[in-house]
Amino acid sequence: KYRGHGYATECLNYAKKIAQENNCYKMMLLTGSKEEKTLSFYRNAGYNSTDKTAFIQWLE
C-alpha cells in the first residue's frame, strides 16, 4: 500500500543530500532483486549497474 507514493525516492534523495553535505564522491547501492520493475526504479533514481561489479561469497 506504500508503493507509488514517492517514499523510497525521498529516502534515496535524502541519502544523497547527506552524502553531498559530507563531501562524498559516490554512493553505491546493492540489491538482490532481479525484478525489472525494481531495477528500473534504481536506474530512474540515477544509479547505474555498469560501473562496478560485485562478487558475493555465501558462507555456511
trRosetta pair geometry for C-beta under 8 A, 3 or more apart (Angstrom, degrees):
i j d omega theta_ij theta_ji phi_ij phi_ji
2 5 6.0 -81 -172 24 56 125
2 7 5.8 -33 172 22 107 147
6 9 4.9 -57 -159 45 66 118
6 10 5.8 70 143 -26 85 101
7 10 5.8 -58 -152 36 29 110
7 11 6.6 31 151 -20 64 104
8 11 5.5 -50 -150 33 35 114
8 12 6.5 33 153 -16 66 103
8 41 7.2 11 106 171 140 135
9 12 5.8 -55 -149 38 32 109
9 13 6.2 32 152 -18 66 108
9 45 6.3 -156 -121 -105 77 107
10 13 5.5 -53 -143 39 32 113
10 14 6.2 36 155 -22 65 105
11 14 5.7 -54 -147 35 29 111
11 15 6.5 31 153 -18 63 104
12 15 5.7 -52 -148 35 33 112
12 16 6.4 36 151 -20 64 105
12 29 8.0 -7 -124 -85 111 145
12 45 5.1 -8 122 -169 163 139
13 16 5.5 -53 -150 35 33 115
13 17 6.5 37 150 -22 64 103
14 17 5.5 -48 -149 32 34 114
14 18 6.6 35 152 -18 64 102
15 18 5.8 -53 -151 35 33 112
15 19 6.4 34 151 -20 65 106
15 27 6.7 108 131 -139 109 148
16 19 5.6 -54 -147 36 32 113
16 20 6.2 31 155 -18 66 106
16 27 6.4 -91 -99 -20 71 155
16 46 8.0 46 -93 65 148 145
17 20 5.8 -55 -146 37 29 110
17 21 6.3 29 155 -19 64 109
18 21 5.8 -57 -147 38 29 112
18 22 6.4 9 158 -3 64 114
19 22 6.1 -74 -150 49 27 99
19 24 3.9 -69 -171 49 87 135
19 27 5.3 -82 -81 -70 171 110
20 23 7.7 39 -176 -74 32 25
20 24 6.9 -74 -66 46 28 86
24 27 6.8 69 126 -65 136 75
27 47 7.9 -83 94 -97 99 100
28 52 6.9 -14 -126 33 117 164
29 42 6.2 -162 100 -144 144 125
29 47 5.3 -52 37 -118 128 155
30 54 6.2 92 -117 -85 114 173
31 38 6.6 -170 166 145 155 124
31 39 7.6 -164 75 -87 144 69
31 42 6.8 -137 -10 -50 143 152
33 38 4.2 -33 130 92 153 157
33 39 6.8 -159 105 -49 105 78
34 39 7.7 -6 -166 -39 26 122
35 38 4.3 77 76 8 100 107
35 39 6.8 180 89 -7 51 87
36 39 5.5 -57 -141 43 35 110
36 40 5.9 40 157 -24 68 107
37 40 5.9 -53 -146 35 25 113
37 41 6.7 34 150 -25 59 102
38 41 5.6 -50 -155 26 33 116
38 42 6.9 27 151 -13 64 101
39 42 5.9 -54 -153 36 36 108
39 43 6.4 36 149 -18 67 105
39 49 7.3 -26 -155 -30 109 143
40 43 5.5 -52 -145 38 35 113
40 44 6.1 34 156 -18 67 107
41 44 5.9 -59 -148 39 27 110
41 45 6.4 24 152 -19 62 110
42 45 5.5 -57 -148 37 33 112
42 47 4.5 -47 166 58 92 127
42 49 7.9 73 104 -49 128 101
43 46 8.0 128 176 -2 30 9
43 47 6.4 -91 -89 71 32 71
43 48 6.8 62 -121 -99 77 53
43 49 7.7 -58 -80 -8 94 96
48 51 5.9 85 88 -8 109 99
